[in-house]
Amino acid sequence: MAHFDPSSHAGATAPQGVVLTPRLSAMMFMQFFVWGAWNVTLGLVMQTVGMGNMIGNAFSVGPIASIAGSFLIGMAATRYLSPRTLMAVLHLAGGLLLFLLPALLTPQTGDSFVWLLLAYMIIYMPSVGLANTIALKSFGNRGDRFPFVRAFGTLGWIVAGLIIGGAGLSASPRIFQVAAVVSLALGIYSLTLPAVAADAPRDESLIRQILCVEAFSLLKQRSFQLFILCATLISIPLAMYYAYASPYLGAVGVSNVSGTLAIGQMSELFFMFSMPWLYRRFGVKPLLLTGMIAWALRYALFAIADGQGSAWAIYLGVALHGVCYDFFFVAGAIYTGTIATPRGVNAQAQGMLTLFTYGLGMLLGSQIGAWLYASMPAAPNIADWHHMWWYPAIAAAVIALLFQIAFRDDSRMETRR
């Protein structure tokens, strides 16, 4: 049997890319629909069923799974299974676990719920990277089509939020059932995706890849070291937004919580397309600094909004998500690639960035957020929420000040060496 070469296959005929684009866009749409259907309002659901004290633990499983799942399953299993086969297995198994979660959403079974959610996220998180791998390998030398396909992932997250909110399910455990149906559908659909080849084993040992040994050498550069530090720190208030924005919106009287939070993803979609141009035009430091300032401003807006006369502050704070996320995390990924690519460790460096941000930073943020939430009364009022949001607002402002004073973009100088 002839060896399948995804690059030559994708570039063999022009129509192939045209046919692939809608197929891969559908994959990406469902991939992020599954996540967005339950993640956005999980905090509100848990507060509604009397499990508010466990929100922090529930949102800690994602960072843990980012480390355990993405590095171990994602890097090891793809050496032996084709990406589409592994994608199908993960989403079929994940869909079954999602169906089991609603029954455990009670104060009596809260611990079991968190453990099962952790098991699900360890299965789900590698599929994010697999979706990217399938798309990029399928396009081959037409990788310029990937941003368009990836945008459908954000669109899937938005549509999930609108459907959940429009159906009145923002505070219902049934969010997991909606996600389960789409996960099973994606598992079956994955078997029809292009049969791209598994990654060829590298000369470097698997343990060295998992530990990102070569990527850690980049921390010898002072600018990159400071960037990683600030990226980790800014991920702490980021975790608080994901965990507590939905119960906060419910407390201030927003009726369609899921649909309102989808405004943030709409903003993210807009800035995502403009980010490469903005990066070339302004460089890394202004973009990263703008993103950090936006985090401080967002939380300050939440700290003054009451859902009545100042409801505008809530909507503006949510709409700032595109600036908060894209200007820091997307620009940061581009900056990391600029530093790492000349040394041939781009994949490892991106994995290391994920480890520090979505892993360590968001894990700390989830636990710190849980501690702040626990310090509030059992039935917090608007004033209690305002007091809580000032902590991440001040923290983000301090991180931005540290970055402005200490960071110097020497990536051009370093990459010439």
N, C-alpha and C positions, 0 to 999 in steps of 0.2 A: 504494500500500500504506500502510495507516495506521501511524503511528509507535507503537512499543511503549513504553508507560509502565509501568515495573515497579512504581511505587508504587501507582498506581491499580489495576493488575491484581491485585497482592497483596491489596489491601484491598477488592476488589470484593465478594467473597463470603467468608463465614466459613470454609466448608469448605476453601477453597484453602490456607490456612495449615496446616490439619490434614494435607492431602495432601502439602504441601511438606516438612513436618518430617521424616518418615522418609526421603524422597528425599535431602534435603540432609544428613541425619545419616549416611547410607550413604556419601555423597561424602566427608565429613569423616573418617569412620572409615578409609576406604581411603587418604586423603591422608596421614595420619600413620602408618598401618600400614606404608606403603612406607618411610618414613624410619626408624621404630623397628626395623624388621626387621634392618637392617644397622648402623645408627649405634651402637646400645648396646654391641655386643661387637666392633666393628671393631678396637679396640686389642688385645683378646685374640687375635683371628684373626691379626693382623699379628705379634704376639709369637710365636705358635705356629708360623708359617711362616718365622720367622727374619728378620722385617722390623721388629723393635721399634725400631730406630734411626730409622725413618721414620714412626712414629706421629704425631709432632708436625707433620710436613709434611702428612700425610693429614688431620689435623683443622684445619689452617690453610686448607684449600680452602673450607670452609663460610663462614667470615667473609669471604673474598675474594669468594665467589659472592653473599653477601648484599648486597655493595656493587654488583658488576657486574651480577648478574642482576636483583635486585629493583628497582633503580633504573632501569636502562637498558631491559631487556626489559619489566618490569612496568609502567613508566610510559609507555613509548613505544608498545609493540605494542598495548596495550589501547585506544589511541586509534583504531586502524584495524581491529582484529579483535574479534569478539564474545568475551566472557570464556569462554563454553563451548567455542568453537572453539579458542581459544588453549590452554585447559586440556587439550583432547584431544590437540592437537599435542605439547605439552610432555610429557605422560605417555606417549604412544606412543613418542616419540623417546627419552625417558628409560628406558623399559623395555628398549629395544634395547641401550642403553649398559650397563645393569645386567647384562645377559646376558654382555657381553664382559669385565667386570671380574674375575671369578674366575680366568681364564686368566693374568692379569697379576700375580697375588698370589704372586710369587716374588722372592727377593733380586735376581736378575738383571734382572728387568723392573720393579723397584720404581718407578723414575722414571716409566715409562710408565703405571703404575697410578695414581700421584698425578695426573698430567696428565689422564688420562681421568676420574678421579673429580672433578677440578675442572670439566671440561666437563659432567659430569652434574649437578653441584650448581648450575652457572649455569642449567641448564635447570630443575632442580627448585625452587629457591628462589622464583622468581616465582609458582609454582603455589600456594604457601601463601597469598599475598595474594589470588590469584585465587579461591581457595576461599572466603575471607572475603567477597570482593566479590560473588560469585554468591549466597551465602547472604543477605547483607544486602539486596541489591537485590531478591532474590526475595520476601523478607518485606515489603519496603516499609515501611509505617508500623507493622508488627508486629515491629520489631526486637528487642522483648523476648524473642522466641523464640530469638534467636541464641546466648545462653550455653548453652542446652540442646543445641543442635546442635554448638557448639564442644567441648562436653564429650565428644562422641563421637570427636573427634580424639585426645584423651588416652586414651580407652578403646581406640582402635585401636592406639596405641603400646603400651599395656599388653598387649593380646591378642597383638600381634606378639612381644613379649618372652616371653610364656608359651609360645607355639607354638615359637619358636626354642629356648628352654631345654628344653621338654618333649620335643622331637624330638632332643635331644642335638646341636644344631648351633651352640652358642654359640661354639665355636672353629673352625668350618668356613667356608671360602669360599662354601659353598652359601647363606649368608645373602643374598647378592646375587641368587641365582636365585629365592628366595622373594619378595624385594622386586620383582623384574622381572615375575613373573607377575601380582602385584597391580597394579603400575603399568600394564601393558597392559590389564588389566581396567578400571581406572579411566579410562584413555584412551578406551576404547569407551563406557563408562558416561557419560562427560562429554557425549557427543553427545545424550544423552537429558535433560540438565539444562535448567532453564528458560532461555529465550532472552532473558536480560537484555541491555540495550543497552550498547554500549561507552561509556566516559566521553566526555562532550563536551569538546572542547579548551577549556582555560582561556585567558583573555586573557594571563595570564603566560606568558612563553616557556618552552619545554620545558627549556632549559638552567638557567633559574632554579629550576624545580621540582626538577630532578635534584640541583642543588647546595643545595637547601633554604635559599635565600637569606633568605626571610622568617622562617623558623624560627630561624635563627641570631641574629636580633635579640632573641630571648627570652633569650639568654645575658647580656644587659645586667642582668637581674635577678640579684642576688647569690645568692638561695636556689636558683634554677634552675641557675645556673652551678655551684654546689657539688654539687647533685644529679647533674648530668651527669658531673662529675669523679669522684664516688664510684661512680656506675653504671659508668663505664668501668673504674675500678680493680678493682671487685668482680667484673667479668667476666673478669679474668685468672685468679683461682683457679677460677671457674666452668668455664673451658675445660679446666683440669687434671682436673676431675672427669669430664667427658665423655670425655676421651681416655684416662685412666689408671685409672679405677675398675674397668673390666672386667679388665684384666691383673692388677691388684692383688688382686681377688677370686679370680681363678684361682690366684695365687701363695699365698694363705693357705688354699687348699683348699676353696673353695666349689664345689660340683659344678654346680649349676644357676645359672650366672652371670646369664644373661639374665632368668630368672624372678625372681631375687633383686633385680635392679635395677628390675624392674617395680613393686616395692613403693614406690619413690619416686614413680612416676607415679600410683599409687593415692592416695598422700598428697596429691599435687598436685591431683588431682581433687576431693578432699574440701575442701581450703582454697579452691579456685577459686570454689566456689559461695558461700562465706561471705565472700569478700573485699569485695564492695560494702558489706555490713553492717558489717564490721570497719572499713572506711575511714571510713564515716559516724560510727561510734561513737568511734573513737580518734584519727582524723586521720592525716596522712601520716607524721610523724616517728617515732612509736612503731612503726609497721609496718615502715618501711624499716630502722630500727635493729634490730628483732627479726630481720629477714631477714639482715642482715650478721652479727649475733652467731651466728645458726644456722650460717652458713658456717664461722665459726671453730670452733664446737663440732663440726661434722661432721668436719672434717679432723683435729681433735684426737682424735676417736674412732677414725678410721682409723689414727692414729699409735700407738695403744695396743692395737689388736685383733690377735689372732693366729689367728683361725679355730678355736680350741679352747676354752679356758676363758673367753675374752673375746669369743666370737663375737657376743654380744649387742651389743657396740659396733659391729660391722659393720652389723647389721640396723637398729640405731637411727640410725646415720649415714646409711644409705640412706633410711630412713623420714623423715628430716628434710628431704628434698628438697622436700616441699610447702611447708614454712615457708621454706626457702632461696629457692625460686623465686617462689612467689606473693607472699610478704610483701615482696619487693623488686621483682621485675620486673612483676608484675601491678599491685601498688600504685603502682609507678613510672609505669606506663602511664596509670593513672587520674590521677595527679598531673600528668603532662605534659598530659593533656587539659584539666585544670582551668586550667592556665596558658595553654594555647594557644587553646582554643575561643573565648574572648571576642575574640581578635584574628583569628579566621578562618583559622588556619594549623594546625589540628589534624593533618591528614594529613601535612603536611610535618614537623611536630614529632615525630610518631611515627616517621617515616622517619629523622629525625636521631637519635632515641634508638636506633633499630636500628643506625644507622651507627656510633655510638660504642660500643655494647655488643656486639652480635653481630658487628660489623665490627672496629673497632679493638681493643677490649678482648679479645675472644676470639682474635684473631690474635696479639696479644702473649702471651696466656696459652698458646696452643699452642706458640709458639716458646720461651717460658721453660720450659714443661713439658718440651719436647724436650731442652733444655739440661740440666735437672735429671736427666732419665732417662738421658741420655748419660753423666752423671757417675757412675752406678751401674755395678756389674760387669755383664758380659754376661749372667750368670744371677743376677739379684738375689735375695737371700733376704728374709725377712720384716723383719729389722732394717734392711736397705737401704730397703725401702718405708716403714717407719716414719720414717726420717730424712727422706725426701722429703716426706712429708705434713706435717711440721712447718712447712715454708716457707709453703704457702698458709694454714695455720692462723694463723700469726703475722701474715701479711699481712692477712688478713680482720679480725683483731682490731684491728690498727692503723687500718685504714680505718674500722671502726666507731667507734673512739675519735675520730678526726678528724671524722666526721659528727656525733657526739654533741656535741662541743665547738662546732663552727662552724655547723651548719645551723640555720636559723630559718625556720619555715613562714610566709611572708608572702603566700601565694597569694591569700588572701581580700582582703588589702589591695590587691594588685596588680590583681586582676580587677575591682575597683571603679573603677579609673582610666579 
